[in-house]
Amino acid sequence: MNKIKLYWSIISPTLKIMSIGIVVFFVIGVALSIPLCLVWNWLMPTIFDLPTINVLEAFGLSVLVTLLSPRKVDFAKNKSVENIPDVKLNDELNDKLEKVLKDITSEFKA
């Protein structure tokens, strides 16, 4: 019986924090789904003849869209200019563009 009390004393704070986190997730998710629900019910039935939705359906729709459009998560915090490959590419493109513009302007000089 003492082992059960020991395990429960270890697990119960974690369960409380997890349940609070889940409740906060749903409350914030439903609150942020209200604008989606309002805009959907304003536009979609008149434009596309679709049915109106409630707030929980808007929450499900926002979760579905979030799951279907994943984002790249980058945990690297050092974002210096040297690490970005586009800067080197932009420099090369600018050099080529200047060369082409010089060629074009030299052809059309009077």
C-alpha positions in Angstrom: 0.0 0.0 0.0 2.9 2.3 0.7 4.2 1.8 -2.9 0.9 2.9 -4.3 0.9 6.0 -2.2 4.5 6.7 -3.3 3.7 6.2 -7.0 0.5 8.3 -6.7 2.4 11.1 -5.0 4.8 11.2 -7.9 2.2 10.9 -10.7 -0.6 13.1 -9.3 1.2 16.5 -9.8 2.1 15.5 -13.4 -1.5 14.5 -14.1 -2.8 17.8 -12.6 -0.4 19.8 -14.8 -1.3 17.8 -17.9 -5.1 18.2 -17.3 -4.7 21.9 -16.8 -2.7 22.1 -20.0 -5.3 20.2 -22.0 -8.1 22.4 -20.6 -6.2 25.5 -21.4 -5.5 24.2 -25.0 -9.2 23.6 -25.6 -10.3 26.9 -24.0 -7.8 29.0 -26.1 -8.6 26.9 -29.2 -12.3 27.4 -28.9 -11.8 31.1 -28.2 -9.6 31.5 -31.3 -12.2 29.5 -33.4 -14.9 32.1 -32.8 -13.6 34.5 -35.6 -13.3 31.5 -38.0 -16.9 30.5 -37.2 -18.2 34.0 -37.7 -16.4 34.6 -41.0 -17.4 31.1 -42.3 -21.1 31.7 -41.4 -20.9 35.2 -43.0 -19.3 34.2 -46.3 -19.6 30.5 -47.1 -23.4 30.1 -47.2 -23.9 33.0 -49.5 -20.9 32.4 -51.8 -20.8 28.6 -52.1 -24.1 27.5 -50.6 -22.4 25.7 -47.8 -24.0 25.1 -44.4 -23.3 27.1 -41.4 -21.0 25.7 -38.6 -20.8 26.1 -34.9 -17.8 27.0 -32.8 -16.8 23.4 -32.1 -16.9 22.6 -35.8 -14.8 25.7 -36.4 -12.3 24.4 -33.8 -12.1 21.1 -35.5 -11.7 22.8 -38.9 -8.8 24.9 -37.5 -7.2 21.8 -36.0 -7.5 20.0 -39.4 -6.0 22.8 -41.3 -3.1 23.0 -38.8 -2.5 19.3 -39.2 -2.6 19.4 -43.0 -0.2 22.4 -43.3 2.9 21.5 -41.3 5.5 24.1 -40.6 9.2 23.7 -40.4 10.4 24.0 -36.8 13.9 25.3 -36.6 15.5 25.2 -33.2 18.8 26.7 -34.3 19.0 30.2 -32.9 22.1 31.5 -34.8 20.8 33.0 -37.9 23.7 35.0 -39.1 23.9 36.3 -42.7 26.6 33.8 -43.6 24.4 30.8 -42.8 21.6 32.0 -45.2 22.3 30.7 -48.7 20.0 33.2 -50.3 22.4 36.1 -49.6 25.1 34.5 -51.7 22.6 33.8 -54.4 21.4 37.4 -54.3 24.9 38.7 -54.6 25.6 36.5 -57.7 22.3 37.5 -59.3 23.0 41.2 -58.6 26.4 40.9 -60.3 24.9 39.2 -63.3 22.1 41.7 -63.5 24.5 44.6 -63.4 26.6 43.0 -66.2 23.5 42.5 -68.4 22.4 46.1 -67.8 25.8 47.4 -68.7 25.7 45.4 -71.9 22.2 46.7 -72.8 23.0 50.3 -72.0 26.2 50.1 -74.1 24.2 48.9 -77.1 21.7 51.7 -77.0 24.1 54.6 -76.4 23.9 57.2 -79.1 
